[in-house]
Amino acid sequence: MDKIKVILKKIKTAVVSFIKSAATQTGFKRFCFLTIILTVIFTVATFPYDKVILKYIKGMEGNKLQSISLPGFKFSLPGKISSNSIAITLKTGSVIQAKSSYANTNLFSIMLFKDLKTDFSFSNMTFESNGKSYGGSLSGTTDLELNSQNYMPANGNIRLSLKNLTLSGLKITGFDIPDIKINQLLSEIEFKDLTATFSKTAFNGEDLNGSISGTITLDDKNTNNSRINLIIDIRQDSGLIDKFRMLIASYINPATNTIRISVGGTFSRPDIKFNR
């Protein structure tokens, strides 16, 4: 035992002597500093962020979501996110799917300055609920200042582009109607003090042409209670009106040649009305 103590003491003395000697050499402190920096960079660069994020997302199952599947999920700094496909089942039973997704943002900007600047895309995206389905390819950009407490959008804007939109399972005055096709929907949404204003939103296609205006006021305590106040104007030159004129003629405003739909209520209980 005494021999082991002597050996350990000699090793300790040798190590201390080596460090003291190295410390006197030119560039030793710089070398140590660079070693620490490179170690930190290597750790940050090789950390399995995608696995940690995916584990967090999967933890939402049974709480906020029924299920979520993200095969091929990838994440890399500063904020590139992609997935081969997405399948999300909400607590309500509604299903959101997309064949591929991509987003490019900066997590450091979000965490340090509460700024969300990103571009994103979801190809062949579908939303199914209560026998109705909506599908298309969604892309856009965000330039938002986030609330420092709950990270909800406070100020800024979102620009959206939805292409090849198909609406299925809809009815007019109780009659089933064929799938509605919209070639493109473009929207600019301005945020100020948790109120989203749809300033420039228009859609066009073989079945529907028109515009959307109004506001959505977000509830920072419970998003389900966010207030909706939107107006959808459908122009008379829309193909759908020609096909079902007998059913919807009474809804056409002769002064504007449009069908106006009011969407009110909340996210959890929307109230949709045809204005005559």
Secondary structure per residue as TSV (DSSP state, phi and psi in degrees):
chain	resnum	aa	ss	phi	psi
A	1	M	-	360.0	-42.1
A	2	D	H	-63.5	-36.6
A	3	K	H	-64.7	-38.5
A	4	I	H	-64.3	-42.2
A	5	K	H	-62.1	-40.5
A	6	V	H	-64.6	-42.3
A	7	I	H	-64.0	-45.0
A	8	L	H	-63.1	-38.9
A	9	K	H	-64.6	-39.6
A	10	K	H	-66.3	-39.4
A	11	I	H	-63.9	-44.6
A	12	K	H	-60.5	-43.8
A	13	T	H	-63.3	-40.1
A	14	A	H	-66.4	-42.5
A	15	V	H	-63.8	-46.4
A	16	V	H	-61.4	-41.6
A	17	S	H	-63.7	-39.8
A	18	F	H	-65.0	-44.4
A	19	I	H	-62.8	-43.6
A	20	K	H	-62.5	-39.6
A	21	S	H	-68.4	-41.7
A	22	A	H	-66.3	-34.7
A	23	A	H	-64.1	-22.8
A	24	T	T	-83.7	-10.0
A	25	Q	S	-79.5	146.2
A	26	T	T	-63.3	130.0
A	27	G	T	87.9	1.3
A	28	F	H	-64.3	-45.4
A	29	K	H	-64.1	-39.4
A	30	R	H	-63.8	-39.8
A	31	F	H	-62.2	-44.7
A	32	C	H	-62.6	-42.1
A	33	F	H	-62.6	-46.2
A	34	L	H	-65.1	-36.0
A	35	T	H	-62.6	-43.5
A	36	I	H	-64.6	-45.0
A	37	I	H	-60.7	-46.4
A	38	L	H	-65.8	-35.3
A	39	T	H	-64.9	-42.7
A	40	V	H	-64.2	-45.1
A	41	I	H	-61.4	-43.8
A	42	F	H	-62.7	-42.5
A	43	T	H	-63.5	-45.0
A	44	V	H	-64.9	-42.3
A	45	A	H	-71.0	-31.4
A	46	T	H	-103.0	0.7
A	47	F	S	-63.4	135.6
A	48	P	-	-77.1	68.6
A	49	Y	H	-58.9	-41.3
A	50	D	H	-60.5	-38.3
A	51	K	H	-68.4	-39.7
A	52	V	H	-66.4	-45.6
A	53	I	H	-64.7	-43.2
A	54	L	H	-62.7	-38.3
A	55	K	H	-64.1	-39.8
A	56	Y	H	-65.2	-43.4
A	57	I	H	-63.7	-44.4
A	58	K	H	-63.2	-25.6
A	59	G	T	-67.3	-14.2
A	60	M	T	-76.4	-16.2
A	61	E	B	-62.3	133.3
A	62	G	T	85.7	-12.8
A	63	N	T	-109.7	-72.9
A	64	K	T	-94.7	-21.3
A	65	L	E	-132.5	153.8
A	66	Q	E	-74.1	-47.2
A	67	S	E	-159.2	158.0
A	68	I	E	-148.9	136.3
A	69	S	E	-130.4	128.0
A	70	L	-	-134.1	67.4
A	71	P	T	-63.6	138.6
A	72	G	T	74.1	22.1
A	73	F	-	-65.8	133.3
A	74	K	E	-137.5	144.6
A	75	F	E	-141.0	137.7
A	76	S	E	-144.5	149.3
A	77	L	T	-69.0	150.3
A	78	P	T	-80.9	-11.4
A	79	G	T	173.5	41.4
A	80	K	E	-90.2	124.6
A	81	I	E	-127.0	135.7
A	82	S	E	-149.3	157.9
A	83	S	E	-152.4	142.6
A	84	N	S	-66.1	-33.0
A	85	S	-	-161.8	165.1
A	86	I	E	-134.6	137.8
A	87	A	E	-142.4	113.0
A	88	I	E	-124.0	128.0
A	89	T	E	-110.0	117.5
A	90	L	E	-78.1	168.0
A	91	K	T	-60.6	-27.6
A	92	T	T	-77.8	-10.0
A	93	G	S	97.2	-8.8
A	94	S	-	-67.6	148.0
A	95	V	E	-122.1	132.1
A	96	I	E	-116.4	129.1
A	97	Q	E	-135.8	153.2
A	98	A	E	-152.3	141.5
A	99	K	S	-73.1	-34.5
A	100	S	E	-154.7	153.9
A	101	S	E	-143.6	155.2
A	102	Y	E	-153.2	140.2
A	103	A	E	-145.8	142.8
A	104	N	E	-130.9	114.0
A	105	T	-	-140.7	-167.7
A	106	N	-	-135.5	104.2
A	107	L	H	-64.2	-32.7
A	108	F	H	-64.7	-39.0
A	109	S	H	-66.3	-37.2
A	110	I	H	-67.0	-47.6
A	111	M	H	-71.7	-40.2
A	112	L	H	-86.3	-39.9
A	113	F	H	-117.9	-1.1
A	114	K	-	58.6	34.8
A	115	D	E	-108.4	127.8
A	116	L	E	-113.6	98.8
A	117	K	E	-114.4	118.4
A	118	T	E	-154.0	159.2
A	119	D	E	-126.2	147.1
A	120	F	E	-150.0	162.7
A	121	S	E	-155.6	143.8
A	122	F	E	-132.9	115.2
A	123	S	E	-93.2	144.0
A	124	N	E	48.6	54.0
A	125	M	E	-87.3	138.9
A	126	T	E	-133.6	148.5
A	127	F	E	-129.8	122.2
A	128	E	E	-120.1	130.1
A	129	S	E	-158.2	129.1
A	130	N	T	51.9	43.9
A	131	G	T	80.4	-0.2
A	132	K	E	-110.6	150.0
A	133	S	E	-140.0	147.8
A	134	Y	E	-133.7	127.9
A	135	G	E	-138.1	150.9
A	136	G	E	171.4	-177.4
A	137	S	E	-110.4	122.5
A	138	L	E	-109.8	135.1
A	139	S	E	-145.0	164.2
A	140	G	E	172.3	-175.8
A	141	T	E	-136.2	155.4
A	142	T	E	-129.6	145.1
A	143	D	E	-141.3	84.7
A	144	L	E	-123.7	144.3
A	145	E	E	-97.7	122.9
A	146	L	E	-93.7	151.0
A	147	N	-	-64.8	131.2
A	148	S	T	-67.4	-20.4
A	149	Q	T	-90.2	-45.3
A	150	N	T	-123.6	3.2
A	151	Y	-	63.0	21.0
A	152	M	-	-80.8	153.7
A	153	P	E	-60.7	125.4
A	154	A	E	-106.1	-51.3
A	155	N	E	-143.6	154.1
A	156	G	E	127.0	-154.8
A	157	N	E	-149.5	158.8
A	158	I	E	-128.8	134.0
A	159	R	E	-116.1	126.8
A	160	L	E	-123.0	147.5
A	161	S	E	-135.3	120.2
A	162	L	E	-118.7	118.9
A	163	K	E	-115.9	151.1
A	164	N	E	52.8	50.1
A	165	L	E	-79.3	132.8
A	166	T	E	-124.5	128.8
A	167	L	E	-111.4	124.8
A	168	S	E	-125.2	151.8
A	169	G	S	81.8	18.2
A	170	L	-	-89.9	160.8
A	171	K	E	-132.5	150.6
A	172	I	E	-124.1	119.1
A	173	T	T	46.6	41.8
A	174	G	T	88.8	-6.4
A	175	F	E	-98.6	133.7
A	176	D	E	-67.7	139.5
A	177	I	-	-121.7	151.2
A	178	P	-	-62.7	169.6
A	179	D	-	-54.7	138.3
A	180	I	E	-99.7	130.5
A	181	K	E	-113.1	131.7
A	182	I	E	-123.9	122.3
A	183	N	E	-65.6	-43.4
A	184	Q	E	-157.8	141.3
A	185	L	E	-126.8	124.0
A	186	L	E	-115.8	136.1
A	187	S	E	-143.9	139.5
A	188	E	E	-119.2	121.1
A	189	I	E	-117.1	121.1
A	190	E	E	-100.5	132.1
A	191	F	E	-107.3	134.1
A	192	K	E	-150.4	120.3
A	193	D	T	52.0	48.8
A	194	L	T	69.5	9.5
A	195	T	E	-108.1	123.3
A	196	A	E	-96.7	122.7
A	197	T	E	-108.7	123.7
A	198	F	E	-85.9	92.2
A	199	S	E	-84.7	-40.7
A	200	K	E	-135.2	92.4
A	201	T	E	-133.7	119.1
A	202	A	E	-138.9	149.8
A	203	F	E	-135.4	150.2
A	204	N	E	-149.1	152.4
A	205	G	-	175.1	-176.7
A	206	E	S	-69.7	-23.0
A	207	D	S	-106.0	-35.8
A	208	L	-	-136.1	136.3
A	209	N	-	-133.1	135.8
A	210	G	E	171.4	-158.4
A	211	S	E	-147.8	163.2
A	212	I	E	-128.9	134.7
A	213	S	E	-141.0	165.6
A	214	G	E	124.4	-161.0
A	215	T	E	-139.0	158.4
A	216	I	E	-129.9	122.8
A	217	T	E	-102.4	114.4
A	218	L	-	-75.9	142.3
A	219	D	-	-98.8	113.9
A	220	D	S	-75.5	-6.9
A	221	K	S	-93.8	-40.8
A	222	N	-	-148.3	108.4
A	223	T	G	-61.6	-25.4
A	224	N	G	-62.5	-22.7
A	225	N	G	-93.8	7.6
A	226	S	-	-61.6	136.7
A	227	R	E	-89.0	135.4
A	228	I	E	-108.2	134.0
A	229	N	E	-144.6	77.4
A	230	L	E	-118.5	149.1
A	231	I	E	-121.5	125.7
A	232	I	E	-110.2	118.6
A	233	D	E	-106.4	120.2
A	234	I	E	-105.5	122.8
A	235	R	E	-72.5	154.1
A	236	Q	T	-69.0	-20.8
A	237	D	T	-81.1	6.8
A	238	S	-	-70.1	139.4
A	239	G	H	-60.1	-32.6
A	240	L	H	-63.3	-36.7
A	241	I	H	-66.6	-40.6
A	242	D	H	-62.1	-39.1
A	243	K	H	-71.1	-33.9
A	244	F	T	-124.2	34.5
A	245	R	H	-58.6	-37.4
A	246	M	H	-62.9	-32.1
A	247	L	H	-83.9	-32.1
A	248	I	H	-117.0	8.1
A	249	A	G	-56.8	-36.1
A	250	S	G	-70.1	-14.1
A	251	Y	G	-90.6	-9.2
A	252	I	-	-78.5	125.9
A	253	N	B	-81.8	113.4
A	254	P	T	-64.1	-24.4
A	255	A	T	-73.2	-34.7
A	256	T	T	-113.2	-8.5
A	257	N	T	56.4	37.7
A	258	T	E	-133.1	159.5
A	259	I	E	-102.7	122.2
A	260	R	E	-104.2	127.6
A	261	I	E	-116.9	126.8
A	262	S	E	-99.7	131.6
A	263	V	E	-117.9	112.9
A	264	G	E	-123.9	-156.7
A	265	G	E	79.6	-148.7
A	266	T	B	-127.0	173.9
A	267	F	S	-58.1	-40.0
A	268	S	S	-78.4	-26.7
A	269	R	S	-138.4	75.2
A	270	P	E	-69.5	147.9
A	271	D	E	-122.9	111.0
A	272	I	E	-109.5	128.0
A	273	K	E	-135.2	143.9
A	274	F	E	-91.4	122.9
A	275	N	E	-86.5	130.2
A	276	R	-	-102.3	360.0
